[in-house]
Amino acid sequence: MIHLTRLNGNPLVVNSDLIKYAESSPDTMLTLINGEKIVVLETCEDVVTRTIAYRASVYSEAAGHLQALAWSPASASPRTPEPNPRPPASAGEPED
């Protein structure tokens, strides 16, 4: 979500994944994927910069969660093999 400002000065937050395109003529008009149009004070470049920053923060946070879940040999405790005892020989079977 990116923070923007309407022409009347009211702040709004837009889901940047829903922006289809942004155009400036001379005000910046965002067209959302549902066809809704929003006019904002910020330039197209500002909208793009804020969108990239938002996505970078999402990816960074996701990477931190993945790193915490990742298994690495250094963090694994050494595993000792379980003994494989040989069953005792039956009365009728010869021993090796």
C-alpha positions in Angstrom: 0.0 0.0 0.0 1.3 3.4 -0.9 0.4 6.7 0.7 -0.7 9.4 -1.7 -2.6 12.7 -1.6 -5.8 13.7 -3.4 -5.9 17.1 -5.2 -7.9 18.6 -2.3 -5.1 17.6 0.2 -6.8 14.6 1.7 -4.4 11.7 2.2 -5.3 8.2 0.8 -3.7 4.9 0.7 -3.7 2.9 -2.6 -3.1 -0.8 -3.1 -0.2 -0.5 -5.7 -1.0 -3.9 -7.0 -4.3 -2.5 -8.4 -2.7 0.3 -10.4 -3.0 -0.4 -14.1 -1.3 2.7 -15.3 -0.4 6.3 -14.2 -0.5 9.3 -16.5 0.2 12.9 -16.0 -1.8 15.5 -18.0 -0.8 17.7 -16.0 -2.2 16.1 -12.8 -1.3 12.6 -12.1 -4.2 10.2 -12.8 -4.1 6.6 -11.7 -6.3 4.1 -13.5 -6.9 1.0 -11.4 -7.5 -2.4 -12.9 -11.3 -2.1 -12.1 -11.4 1.1 -14.2 -11.6 3.5 -11.3 -9.6 6.7 -11.8 -7.9 8.6 -9.0 -6.2 12.0 -9.4 -3.3 12.6 -7.0 -0.8 15.4 -6.3 2.2 13.2 -6.5 4.0 12.8 -9.9 4.1 9.6 -11.8 7.7 9.2 -10.8 6.8 9.6 -7.2 4.1 6.9 -7.5 6.6 4.5 -9.2 9.2 5.2 -6.5 6.8 4.6 -3.7 5.5 1.4 -5.3 9.1 0.1 -5.7 9.9 1.0 -2.1 6.8 -0.7 -0.9 7.4 -3.9 -2.8 11.1 -3.9 -1.7 9.9 -3.7 1.9 7.5 -6.6 1.4 10.2 -8.8 -0.2 12.7 -7.9 2.4 10.3 -8.8 5.2 9.4 -12.1 3.4 13.1 -12.9 3.0 13.6 -12.4 6.7 10.8 -14.9 7.4 12.2 -17.4 4.9 15.7 -17.1 6.4 14.3 -17.9 9.8 12.6 -21.0 8.5 15.5 -22.1 6.4 17.4 -25.2 7.4 21.2 -25.1 7.3 23.7 -27.9 8.2 25.4 -25.5 10.6 22.2 -25.1 12.6 21.3 -28.7 12.6 22.3 -30.8 15.6 24.6 -33.7 14.8 22.7 -36.9 14.3 24.1 -40.1 15.7 23.3 -43.2 13.9 21.0 -45.6 15.7 22.4 -49.0 16.4 21.2 -51.7 14.2 21.3 -54.7 16.5 21.3 -58.1 14.8 18.5 -60.3 16.1 19.7 -63.4 17.9 20.1 -66.5 15.7 17.3 -69.1 15.9 18.0 -72.5 17.2 17.9 -74.1 13.8 20.0 -71.4 11.9 23.8 -71.5 11.8 25.7 -68.5 13.1 28.1 -66.6 10.8 
